[in-house]
Amino acid sequence: MRSDSSTYSTYFHNSRISPRYARLDDIEEEPVETRYRNKPNAKLFIFTVGVLIGTLCLLNGAEENDANISLRRALTNEMTAKSLPKYTTNFADITTPLKPEEQPFFWYIPKSGGSALQKIFGQCLGLVSCSAFGKDNGLDEAGVYKHTYGNSTLGLFINADPSTEEGIDRVGDLNVVDKRVADVYITHQLAYSQKLFSPVHNARVFTMLRQPVKRIIDQFYYRQRAVWDPNFDPDLASMSLEAFANSDKLIENFVVRSLVDLRDPDAHVTPADVNLAKEILQKKFVVGLIEWYDLSVIRFEKYFGWFDSKQVLTNQTVNYCHHRKIIDDDHNEQHLDFKNHEGVYTKLAVRNWADIELYDYAKHLFIEQEKLIGQVSTTE
């Protein structure tokens, strides 16, 4: 143990953030001129709706018959609020008091700090995770085992992997949720995971978001070299970033698509989808930002009561482990050389306009959700 461990206690007690993210202004904003270019389809759609409605009014004067009213409603319907997707039914409203039977569920967005967070959960807090580190050992009963990698222990995990639909089905078959075997569930399968939960055993959902273009570029370089990953695509290994930005290998607006459960890859994301995604985040998610990673981690821990129950502040071993996992993990964005890839950045921003708009909203939501801490306490 290093002699300056008291420094880390002060660090967490004051909920300070790293100097490189000292102000919200340090989170890179999308340039205004690019932001407006990000939504050409939205502007064209709104303009078209306006022209059509105006034409109807001119033709019919102040009086509108039933057919014209129906047509106007149909044209404007795409801009109105949609109801929340069915998969959110078993996700608790984050502003309501926590109940003991509710389960923490982390939606893992690729290249958004999820790996480091799993290490904190497993190695520092000692939580039992139901995540991709869990392996099917063939047993018909849910069990907990220690997962090791080399000489290090990654933590305690359930004997099921919820990173695939088949794995989620196995988690359900083992009744992991009803038996409360896991402390936290971690998967990128958002909508399909809802089947694990119920009106009695709601999920309490939280996630870590990242500036969309940075996330996409980081994921591209990862997928180029990650031959060990089941999702490795050999075609990307020889592809330039510029070629990728113009290819169909890129899933546009991944976060918005996932939130509104838009599974058809050929379907276009609309402004109504973005509005719905914002509403889902606001009502159903405790939001963290990788750009304010340390503060986000502490917020998650305080929201779920782990900060006190796991003695993050007072236990020096936990405190130091917690601090080192945040500092040592790769949040320096070493691949992201925007000065030499301005054209690529712009192209990716245009293609992912919806995720960028959602991310801008999430930054404001992140500040607003600070008041949740201390107000949402567990009910017995």
C-alpha positions as CSV (number, residue, x, y, z in Angstrom):
1,M,0.0,0.0,0.0
2,R,1.4,3.4,-0.9
3,S,1.9,5.9,1.8
4,D,-0.3,8.5,0.1
5,S,-3.5,6.5,0.4
6,S,-5.1,9.3,2.2
7,T,-5.0,11.3,-1.0
8,Y,-7.4,8.9,-2.5
9,S,-9.8,9.3,0.3
10,T,-9.9,13.0,-0.2
11,Y,-10.2,12.3,-4.0
12,F,-13.4,10.3,-3.5
13,H,-14.8,12.2,-0.6
14,N,-15.0,15.4,-2.6
15,S,-16.2,13.5,-5.7
16,R,-13.5,15.4,-7.6
17,I,-12.9,14.6,-11.3
18,S,-9.7,14.3,-13.1
19,P,-7.9,17.5,-14.1
20,R,-8.3,16.7,-17.8
21,Y,-12.1,16.9,-17.3
22,A,-12.2,19.7,-14.8
23,R,-15.2,21.5,-16.5
24,L,-18.2,20.4,-18.5
25,D,-16.8,22.6,-21.3
26,D,-13.9,20.2,-21.6
27,I,-16.3,17.6,-23.1
28,E,-15.9,18.2,-26.8
29,E,-18.9,19.8,-28.4
30,E,-19.8,19.1,-32.0
31,P,-19.3,22.3,-34.0
32,V,-22.5,24.2,-34.8
33,E,-22.0,24.0,-38.5
34,T,-21.5,20.3,-38.4
35,R,-24.4,19.8,-36.0
36,Y,-26.8,21.3,-38.5
37,R,-25.3,19.2,-41.3
38,N,-25.9,16.1,-39.2
39,K,-29.7,16.1,-39.8
40,P,-30.3,16.7,-43.5
41,N,-33.1,14.1,-43.6
42,A,-34.8,15.7,-40.5
43,K,-34.8,19.2,-42.1
44,L,-36.1,17.9,-45.4
45,F,-38.8,15.9,-43.6
46,I,-40.0,18.9,-41.6
47,F,-39.9,21.2,-44.6
48,T,-42.0,18.7,-46.6
49,V,-44.5,18.3,-43.9
50,G,-44.9,22.1,-43.7
51,V,-45.4,22.5,-47.4
52,L,-48.0,19.7,-47.6
53,I,-50.0,21.0,-44.6
54,G,-49.8,24.6,-46.0
55,T,-51.1,23.4,-49.3
56,L,-54.1,21.7,-47.7
57,C,-55.0,24.9,-45.8
58,L,-54.8,27.0,-49.0
59,L,-57.0,24.6,-50.9
60,N,-59.7,24.3,-48.2
61,G,-59.5,27.6,-46.5
62,A,-60.4,27.7,-42.8
63,E,-62.6,24.7,-43.1
64,E,-61.1,21.2,-43.3
65,N,-63.1,18.1,-44.0
66,D,-62.4,14.8,-42.2
67,A,-60.1,13.5,-44.9
68,N,-57.8,16.5,-44.7
69,I,-57.7,16.4,-40.9
70,S,-56.7,12.7,-41.1
71,L,-54.1,13.4,-43.7
72,R,-52.6,16.2,-41.6
73,R,-52.5,14.0,-38.5
74,A,-50.8,11.2,-40.5
75,L,-48.1,13.6,-41.8
76,T,-47.3,15.2,-38.5
77,N,-47.5,11.9,-36.5
78,E,-43.9,11.2,-37.1
79,M,-42.9,14.3,-35.2
80,T,-45.1,13.5,-32.1
81,A,-44.1,11.6,-29.1
82,K,-44.1,7.8,-29.3
83,S,-44.9,5.5,-26.4
84,L,-42.0,3.8,-24.6
85,P,-41.0,0.5,-26.2
86,K,-42.5,-2.7,-24.6
87,Y,-39.0,-3.9,-23.5
88,T,-38.9,-1.0,-20.9
89,T,-41.9,-2.3,-19.0
90,N,-39.8,-4.2,-16.5
91,F,-37.3,-1.3,-16.2
92,A,-37.9,0.8,-13.1
93,D,-38.3,4.5,-13.1
94,I,-35.0,5.8,-11.8
95,T,-36.7,8.5,-9.7
96,T,-38.7,6.1,-7.6
97,P,-37.3,4.6,-4.3
98,L,-35.2,1.5,-4.8
99,K,-36.7,-1.7,-3.7
100,P,-34.7,-4.7,-2.4
101,E,-36.0,-7.0,-5.1
102,E,-34.9,-4.7,-7.9
103,Q,-31.7,-5.7,-9.8
104,P,-28.9,-3.3,-11.1
105,F,-28.5,-3.7,-14.8
106,F,-25.6,-2.1,-16.7
107,W,-26.2,-1.6,-20.5
108,Y,-22.7,-2.1,-21.9
109,I,-22.1,0.1,-25.0
110,P,-18.9,-1.0,-26.8
111,K,-15.8,1.2,-26.2
112,S,-17.5,3.3,-23.6
113,G,-15.7,2.3,-20.4
114,G,-17.6,-0.9,-19.6
115,S,-14.4,-3.1,-19.3
116,A,-12.9,-0.8,-16.6
117,L,-16.3,-0.7,-14.8
118,Q,-16.4,-4.5,-14.7
119,K,-13.0,-4.6,-13.1
120,I,-14.1,-2.1,-10.4
121,F,-17.2,-4.1,-9.7
122,G,-15.3,-7.4,-9.5
123,Q,-11.8,-6.6,-8.2
124,C,-12.5,-3.7,-6.0
125,L,-16.1,-4.0,-4.8
126,G,-16.4,-7.7,-4.8
127,L,-19.7,-7.8,-6.6
128,V,-21.0,-11.0,-8.2
129,S,-21.5,-10.2,-11.9
130,C,-23.7,-11.8,-14.5
131,S,-21.6,-10.8,-17.6
132,A,-19.6,-12.0,-20.6
133,F,-17.0,-13.3,-18.2
134,G,-19.4,-15.9,-17.0
135,K,-19.0,-19.3,-18.6
136,D,-21.5,-22.1,-19.1
137,N,-20.2,-25.0,-17.0
138,G,-23.0,-27.3,-18.0
139,L,-24.6,-27.3,-14.5
140,D,-28.3,-27.0,-14.2
141,E,-28.1,-24.8,-11.1
142,A,-26.9,-21.2,-10.9
143,G,-23.5,-21.0,-9.3
144,V,-20.8,-18.4,-8.5
145,Y,-17.2,-19.0,-9.4
146,K,-14.0,-17.0,-9.4
147,H,-12.7,-16.0,-12.8
148,T,-8.9,-15.6,-13.2
149,Y,-6.8,-14.3,-16.0
150,G,-3.1,-15.2,-15.6
151,N,-2.1,-14.3,-12.1
152,S,-5.0,-11.9,-11.5
153,T,-8.5,-12.5,-10.3
154,L,-11.2,-10.7,-12.3
155,G,-13.9,-11.3,-9.8
156,L,-16.9,-13.5,-9.1
157,F,-19.3,-14.4,-11.9
158,I,-22.4,-16.4,-12.6
159,N,-22.1,-19.6,-14.7
160,A,-23.9,-18.0,-17.6
161,D,-22.9,-15.5,-20.3
162,P,-25.7,-12.9,-21.1
163,S,-23.8,-11.3,-24.0
164,T,-25.9,-13.4,-26.5
165,E,-29.6,-14.2,-26.7
166,E,-28.8,-17.8,-26.1
167,G,-26.9,-16.8,-23.0
168,I,-29.7,-14.7,-21.7
169,D,-32.1,-17.6,-22.2
170,R,-29.7,-19.7,-20.0
171,V,-29.7,-17.0,-17.3
172,G,-33.5,-17.2,-17.4
173,D,-33.5,-21.0,-17.2
174,L,-31.3,-20.8,-14.2
175,N,-33.6,-18.4,-12.5
176,V,-30.7,-16.1,-11.6
177,V,-32.8,-13.0,-11.1
178,D,-35.5,-14.7,-8.9
179,K,-32.8,-16.3,-6.8
180,R,-30.9,-13.0,-6.5
181,V,-27.6,-14.8,-7.2
182,A,-26.0,-11.8,-9.0
183,D,-25.3,-8.3,-7.7
184,V,-25.2,-6.7,-11.1
185,Y,-26.1,-7.7,-14.7
186,I,-23.9,-6.5,-17.6
187,T,-24.7,-6.9,-21.3
188,H,-25.0,-5.0,-24.5
189,Q,-28.2,-6.9,-25.3
190,L,-30.6,-4.2,-24.1
191,A,-34.1,-5.1,-25.4
192,Y,-33.7,-8.9,-25.3
193,S,-32.6,-8.7,-21.6
194,Q,-36.0,-7.5,-20.5
195,K,-37.2,-11.1,-20.5
196,L,-35.0,-11.7,-17.4
197,F,-37.0,-9.2,-15.3
198,S,-40.6,-9.0,-14.1
199,P,-42.9,-6.5,-12.4
200,V,-41.7,-7.9,-9.1
201,H,-38.0,-8.1,-10.0
202,N,-37.6,-4.8,-12.0
203,A,-34.2,-3.8,-13.5
204,R,-32.5,-0.6,-12.4
205,V,-30.7,0.4,-15.5
206,F,-27.5,2.4,-15.8
207,T,-25.1,3.0,-18.7
208,M,-21.9,4.9,-19.7
209,L,-22.1,7.1,-22.8
210,R,-19.3,8.4,-24.9
211,Q,-19.0,11.1,-27.7
212,P,-20.3,9.0,-30.7
213,V,-17.6,9.7,-33.2
214,K,-14.8,9.0,-30.7
215,R,-16.5,5.8,-29.7
216,I,-16.9,4.7,-33.3
217,I,-13.3,5.4,-34.2
218,D,-12.0,3.6,-31.1
219,Q,-14.2,0.6,-31.9
220,F,-13.0,0.5,-35.5
221,Y,-9.3,0.3,-34.4
222,Y,-10.2,-2.3,-31.8
223,R,-12.1,-4.5,-34.3
224,Q,-9.1,-4.3,-36.7
225,R,-6.8,-6.1,-34.3
226,A,-9.1,-8.1,-31.9
227,V,-8.8,-11.5,-33.5
228,W,-9.8,-13.0,-30.1
229,D,-13.2,-11.3,-30.2
230,P,-16.2,-13.4,-31.6
231,N,-17.2,-10.2,-33.5
232,F,-13.8,-9.9,-35.2
233,D,-14.3,-8.9,-38.9
234,P,-11.2,-9.7,-41.1
235,D,-12.4,-7.3,-43.7
236,L,-11.8,-4.4,-41.3
237,A,-8.1,-5.4,-40.8
238,S,-7.1,-4.0,-44.2
239,M,-9.6,-1.2,-44.4
240,S,-8.7,2.4,-43.8
241,L,-10.7,4.6,-41.4
242,E,-11.8,6.7,-44.4
243,A,-13.1,3.6,-46.2
244,F,-14.9,2.5,-43.1
245,A,-16.6,5.8,-42.7
246,N,-18.1,5.5,-46.2
247,S,-19.0,1.8,-46.0
248,D,-22.0,-0.3,-44.9
249,K,-19.8,-1.8,-42.1
250,L,-20.8,1.1,-40.0
251,I,-24.0,0.8,-38.0
252,E,-25.4,4.3,-38.0
253,N,-26.8,5.8,-34.8
254,F,-26.3,2.6,-32.8
255,V,-27.3,4.0,-29.4
256,V,-30.6,5.5,-30.6
257,R,-31.4,2.4,-32.6
258,S,-30.8,0.2,-29.5
259,L,-32.9,2.4,-27.2
260,V,-36.0,2.6,-29.5
261,D,-35.5,-1.1,-30.5
262,L,-35.1,-0.3,-34.2
263,R,-33.8,-3.7,-35.4
264,D,-34.2,-3.2,-39.2
265,P,-30.7,-2.1,-40.4
266,D,-32.3,-0.5,-43.5
267,A,-34.8,1.6,-41.4
268,H,-33.9,5.3,-41.1
269,V,-33.7,6.9,-37.7
270,T,-36.2,9.8,-37.4
271,P,-36.4,12.9,-35.2
272,A,-39.3,11.1,-33.3
273,D,-36.9,8.3,-32.6
274,V,-34.4,10.7,-31.1
275,N,-37.1,12.3,-28.9
276,L,-38.2,8.8,-27.7
277,A,-34.6,7.9,-26.9
278,K,-34.2,11.0,-24.8
279,E,-37.4,10.2,-22.9
280,I,-36.1,6.6,-22.3
281,L,-32.8,7.9,-21.0
282,Q,-34.5,10.4,-18.7
283,K,-37.0,8.0,-17.2
284,K,-35.2,4.6,-17.2
285,F,-31.4,5.2,-17.1
286,V,-28.9,6.5,-14.6
287,V,-26.5,8.1,-17.1
288,G,-22.7,8.2,-16.8
289,L,-20.2,9.9,-19.2
290,I,-16.8,8.4,-20.1
291,E,-15.5,12.0,-20.3
292,W,-16.4,12.3,-16.6
293,Y,-15.6,8.7,-15.9
294,D,-14.5,8.9,-12.2
295,L,-17.5,11.1,-11.2
296,S,-19.8,8.7,-13.1
297,V,-18.5,5.6,-11.3
298,I,-19.0,7.3,-8.0
299,R,-22.5,8.3,-8.9
300,F,-23.4,4.7,-9.8
301,E,-22.0,3.5,-6.5
302,K,-23.8,6.0,-4.5
303,Y,-27.1,5.5,-6.4
304,F,-27.0,1.7,-5.6
305,G,-25.6,2.1,-2.1
306,W,-22.3,0.4,-2.9
307,F,-20.2,3.5,-2.0
308,D,-21.1,3.0,1.7
309,S,-21.7,-0.7,1.9
310,K,-18.4,-1.5,0.2
311,Q,-16.6,1.2,2.1
312,V,-15.1,2.9,-1.0
313,L,-14.1,5.9,1.1
314,T,-13.1,4.4,4.4
315,N,-11.4,1.1,3.4
316,Q,-8.0,1.9,2.1
317,T,-7.6,-1.3,0.1
318,V,-10.9,-0.8,-1.7
319,N,-10.2,2.9,-2.0
320,Y,-6.7,2.4,-3.7
321,C,-8.0,-0.4,-6.0
322,H,-10.9,1.8,-7.0
323,H,-8.6,4.7,-7.8
324,R,-6.0,2.7,-9.7
325,K,-8.6,1.0,-12.0
326,I,-9.9,4.4,-13.0
327,I,-6.5,5.9,-13.6
328,D,-4.8,2.9,-15.2
329,D,-7.5,2.1,-17.7
330,D,-7.2,3.4,-21.2
331,H,-9.3,6.6,-21.4
332,N,-6.7,8.6,-23.2
333,E,-8.1,8.1,-26.7
334,Q,-4.7,7.5,-28.2
335,H,-6.1,6.6,-31.6
336,L,-8.2,9.7,-32.1
337,D,-6.0,12.0,-34.2
338,F,-8.8,14.4,-35.3
339,K,-6.4,17.0,-36.7
340,N,-5.4,14.6,-39.6
341,H,-8.9,13.1,-40.0
342,E,-11.2,16.1,-40.0
343,G,-13.0,14.9,-43.2
344,V,-13.6,11.5,-41.6
345,Y,-14.8,13.1,-38.4
346,T,-17.3,15.1,-40.4
347,K,-18.5,12.1,-42.4
348,L,-19.0,10.0,-39.3
349,A,-20.8,12.9,-37.5
350,V,-23.2,13.3,-40.5
351,R,-24.0,9.6,-40.5
352,N,-24.5,9.5,-36.8
353,W,-26.4,12.8,-36.3
354,A,-29.0,11.2,-34.0
355,D,-26.5,9.7,-31.6
356,I,-24.7,13.1,-31.4
357,E,-28.0,14.9,-30.6
358,L,-28.7,12.3,-27.9
359,Y,-25.3,12.6,-26.5
360,D,-25.6,16.4,-26.2
361,Y,-28.8,15.8,-24.3
362,A,-27.2,13.2,-22.1
363,K,-24.6,15.8,-20.9
364,H,-27.4,18.0,-19.6
365,L,-29.2,15.0,-18.1
366,F,-26.0,14.0,-16.4
367,I,-26.0,17.3,-14.5
368,E,-29.7,17.1,-13.7
369,Q,-29.4,13.6,-12.3
370,E,-27.0,14.7,-9.6
371,K,-30.0,15.4,-7.4
372,L,-31.0,11.7,-7.6
373,I,-28.2,10.9,-5.2
374,G,-29.5,11.0,-1.7
375,Q,-33.2,11.3,-2.8
376,V,-33.6,7.7,-4.0
377,S,-33.1,5.6,-1.0
378,T,-33.9,1.9,-0.6
379,T,-37.3,1.0,0.7
380,E,-37.6,-2.0,3.0
